[in-house]
Amino acid sequence: MNEINLDVTTDIIVKFIYDSIKKNGFKNGVIGVSGGIDSALVLALTVKAIGKENTFAILMPFRTSSPDSLSDGKYLCDKFDVDYEVIDITPSIDPYFEKFPTDNKTLIGNKCARERMSILYDFSGRKNALVVGTSNKTEILIGYSTLYGDSAAAFLPIGDLYKSEVFLMAEHLGIPERIINKKPSADLWKNQTDEEEIGFTYETLDKILYMMIDQRASDKELKVSGFSSKDIIRIKKMISSSHFKRTMPPITKIHYRTVGIDFRYPRDWLK
């Protein structure tokens, strides 16, 4: 992967956050802070963009969440001096699964992710704020997100940063080592880690994704670089099978100008 200029990238993202909020007529941003590196980085960048007084964080533990997630989330909010609210989602989740029981961890995790986003959008209205998303490029590309859960946001400041670059940016912006050194986890169930669930290390995943997507490398070139046919096929399947998560809902074309097909003006087209 080519190295990004950390100062320039920081400046671009900060201006993007400021522009995304201001052009939509807002002044505040609300972020779900998990205690992980992605939300930590977005929190730091948002504070730089719109100020700590206009940044609000929500911490939303579930009964199976690691205690470290909550303590690290509070620590980050204190470090950046932003107001925050702790909302335990257990009383909202458990009654649902008492009525519709399941042992499927993914179903439970997805329900938690969507409950968290529901809370963020409620506070979006309460705080007159836009929801600032925390998804990175690696996870967006392979579909490692919950549709209308963590993938739902007004905009995604680090959505074009691979996970490896998130680590570099976090270190550059002074994110505490205790956050950077944690094993990445969506914290959807006890002892869950991202790399174990995905089946690749982020280092390997980012290398192949960068070649495949940004450099448009052929399968032959990927194999020459040391990647197996099995891994190439598997990652391509991850990308293709999750495409529906990266697009707006398709609309049946009836009229001359259909939203998302012919009518795709930017948000400020009337100005």
C-alpha positions in Angstrom: 0.0 0.0 0.0 1.1 3.5 -0.7 1.7 5.6 2.4 -0.8 8.4 3.0 0.3 11.8 4.1 -1.1 11.9 7.6 -1.2 15.7 7.9 -2.9 16.2 4.5 -5.3 13.4 5.2 -6.3 14.8 8.6 -6.9 18.2 7.0 -9.1 16.7 4.2 -11.2 14.7 6.7 -11.6 17.5 9.1 -12.8 19.8 6.3 -15.1 17.0 5.0 -16.8 16.7 8.5 -17.2 20.4 8.8 -18.6 20.8 5.3 -21.0 17.8 5.7 -22.5 19.1 8.9 -22.7 22.8 7.9 -24.0 22.4 4.4 -26.9 20.4 5.7 -27.8 23.2 8.1 -26.5 21.6 11.3 -23.8 22.5 13.7 -23.6 19.4 15.9 -22.5 15.9 15.4 -23.4 12.8 17.5 -21.2 9.7 17.6 -21.6 6.2 19.0 -18.3 5.6 20.9 -17.5 2.0 21.5 -14.1 2.3 23.1 -12.5 1.0 19.9 -10.1 2.6 17.5 -12.5 3.6 14.7 -14.9 5.6 16.9 -11.9 7.0 18.8 -10.4 8.3 15.6 -13.8 9.7 14.4 -14.3 11.4 17.8 -10.9 13.1 17.6 -11.5 14.3 14.0 -15.0 15.5 14.7 -13.8 17.6 17.7 -11.1 19.1 15.4 -13.8 19.9 12.8 -16.6 21.4 14.8 -15.3 21.7 18.4 -15.9 19.7 21.5 -18.9 21.9 22.4 -20.7 20.7 19.2 -19.7 17.0 19.5 -21.8 14.6 21.5 -21.0 10.9 22.2 -23.3 8.0 23.2 -21.9 4.8 24.8 -24.3 1.9 24.4 -23.2 -1.3 26.3 -25.1 -4.6 26.1 -24.9 -7.2 29.0 -22.4 -9.3 27.0 -20.2 -6.3 26.2 -16.7 -6.2 27.6 -16.4 -3.9 30.6 -13.3 -2.4 29.0 -15.4 -1.1 26.1 -17.4 1.1 28.5 -14.4 2.3 30.5 -12.4 3.0 27.4 -15.3 4.9 25.9 -15.6 7.1 28.9 -11.9 7.6 29.0 -11.9 8.8 25.4 -14.8 11.2 26.0 -13.0 12.6 29.0 -9.8 12.9 27.0 -11.5 14.9 24.3 -13.7 16.7 26.8 -17.0 15.9 25.1 -20.4 15.4 26.7 -21.7 11.9 26.6 -24.5 9.7 27.7 -24.4 6.0 28.7 -27.4 4.0 27.6 -27.6 0.3 28.4 -29.4 -1.4 25.5 -30.0 -4.6 27.4 -33.5 -3.7 28.6 -34.4 -3.0 24.9 -32.8 -6.2 23.5 -33.6 -8.9 26.0 -37.4 -8.7 25.9 -37.4 -9.1 22.2 -35.4 -12.3 22.3 -37.4 -13.6 25.2 -40.4 -13.5 22.8 -38.4 -14.6 19.8 -35.5 -16.7 21.2 -32.4 -17.6 19.2 -28.9 -18.9 19.7 -27.7 -17.2 16.6 -25.0 -14.8 17.7 -25.2 -12.9 14.4 -28.9 -12.2 14.8 -28.4 -10.9 18.3 -25.4 -8.8 17.2 -27.3 -7.3 14.3 -30.3 -6.5 16.6 -27.8 -4.7 19.0 -26.2 -2.8 16.2 -29.6 -1.5 14.9 -30.8 -0.6 18.4 -27.6 1.5 18.8 -28.3 3.3 15.6 -31.9 3.8 16.6 -30.7 5.6 19.7 -28.1 7.6 17.8 -30.8 8.9 15.4 -33.1 9.7 18.3 -30.4 11.8 19.8 -29.7 13.3 16.4 -33.2 14.8 16.7 -32.8 15.8 20.3 -29.4 17.4 19.7 -30.1 18.9 16.3 -27.1 16.9 15.1 -26.0 14.6 12.3 -24.9 11.0 13.0 -21.2 10.7 12.2 -20.4 7.2 11.0 -17.4 5.2 12.1 -17.0 2.5 9.4 -13.7 2.2 7.6 -13.0 1.2 4.0 -11.9 -2.4 4.8 -15.1 -3.2 6.5 -17.3 -1.4 4.0 -15.7 -3.3 1.1 -16.2 -6.8 2.6 -19.6 -6.0 4.1 -18.5 -6.3 7.7 -21.3 -4.2 9.0 -24.9 -4.4 9.9 -27.3 -2.8 7.3 -29.2 0.0 9.0 -27.0 -0.6 12.1 -23.4 0.6 12.2 -23.5 1.2 8.4 -26.3 3.8 8.8 -25.0 7.4 9.2 -25.3 10.8 7.7 -21.7 10.5 6.4 -18.6 8.4 6.8 -15.4 10.4 7.5 -13.0 7.4 7.6 -14.9 5.4 4.9 -11.9 5.7 2.5 -9.3 4.7 5.1 -8.2 1.1 5.2 -8.0 -0.3 8.7 -4.2 -0.2 8.6 -4.4 3.5 7.8 -6.9 4.0 10.7 -4.1 2.7 13.1 -1.6 5.2 11.5 -4.0 8.1 11.8 -4.9 7.2 15.4 -1.3 7.2 16.4 -0.7 10.5 14.5 -3.6 12.2 16.3 -2.6 11.0 19.8 -5.2 8.3 20.4 -4.1 6.6 23.6 -2.0 3.4 23.3 -4.5 1.4 25.3 -7.1 2.0 22.5 -4.6 1.4 19.6 -3.3 -1.8 21.1 -6.7 -3.5 21.7 -7.7 -6.3 19.4 -10.3 -4.8 17.1 -13.8 -6.0 18.0 -17.3 -5.1 17.2 -18.0 -6.4 20.8 -21.2 -8.1 19.5 -20.7 -11.0 21.9 -18.3 -12.1 24.6 -14.6 -12.5 23.4 -15.5 -11.7 19.8 -12.7 -10.3 17.7 -13.0 -8.9 14.1 -10.0 -10.7 12.6 -11.2 -14.1 14.0 -14.7 -13.6 12.6 -13.5 -12.3 9.2 -10.9 -15.0 8.9 -8.0 -12.7 7.9 -5.7 -10.3 9.7 -6.4 -6.7 8.8 -2.8 -6.5 7.5 -3.4 -9.3 4.9 -6.9 -8.1 4.1 -5.8 -4.5 3.4 -2.9 -5.6 1.2 -5.1 -7.7 -1.1 -8.0 -5.2 -1.0 -5.7 -2.3 -1.9 -4.3 -4.2 -4.9 -7.7 -5.5 -6.0 -9.7 -2.3 -5.6 -7.3 0.7 -5.8 -4.8 -0.8 -8.2 -7.2 -3.0 -10.1 -4.8 -5.9 -10.0 -5.7 -9.0 -11.9 -5.9 -12.4 -10.3 -2.6 -13.3 -11.9 -0.9 -10.2 -10.3 -2.5 -11.0 -7.0 -1.1 -14.6 -7.1 2.4 -13.3 -8.1 2.2 -11.1 -4.9 1.7 -14.2 -2.9 -2.0 -14.5 -2.4 -3.7 -17.9 -2.9 -6.5 -18.5 -5.3 -8.7 -19.6 -2.4 -8.2 -16.3 -0.6 -8.7 -14.2 -3.8 -12.0 -16.0 -4.5 -13.2 -15.7 -0.9 -12.5 -12.0 -0.7 -14.1 -11.3 -4.1 -17.2 -13.2 -2.9 -17.2 -11.0 0.3 -17.2 -7.9 -1.9 -19.8 -9.0 -4.4 -22.2 -10.5 -1.9 -22.2 -7.4 0.2 -22.8 -4.9 -2.6 -26.4 -4.3 -1.6 -25.0 -2.7 1.6 -23.1 -0.1 -0.3 -25.9 1.3 -2.5 -29.2 3.1 -1.9 -32.3 0.9 -2.2 -32.9 0.3 -6.0 -35.9 2.0 -7.4 -38.1 0.6 -10.2 -37.8 3.0 -13.2 -41.2 4.4 -14.3 -40.7 8.1 -15.2 -38.1 10.0 -17.2 -36.1 11.0 -14.1 -35.8 8.4 -11.4 -34.1 9.1 -8.1 -30.7 7.5 -7.9 -30.6 6.8 -11.7 -31.3 10.0 -13.7 -31.9 12.4 -10.8 -28.6 12.4 -8.9 -27.9 16.1 -8.2 -25.7 16.9 -5.2 -27.3 18.2 -2.0 -26.7 21.9 -2.8 -28.0 21.7 -6.4 -30.7 24.3 -5.8 -28.3 27.0 -4.6 
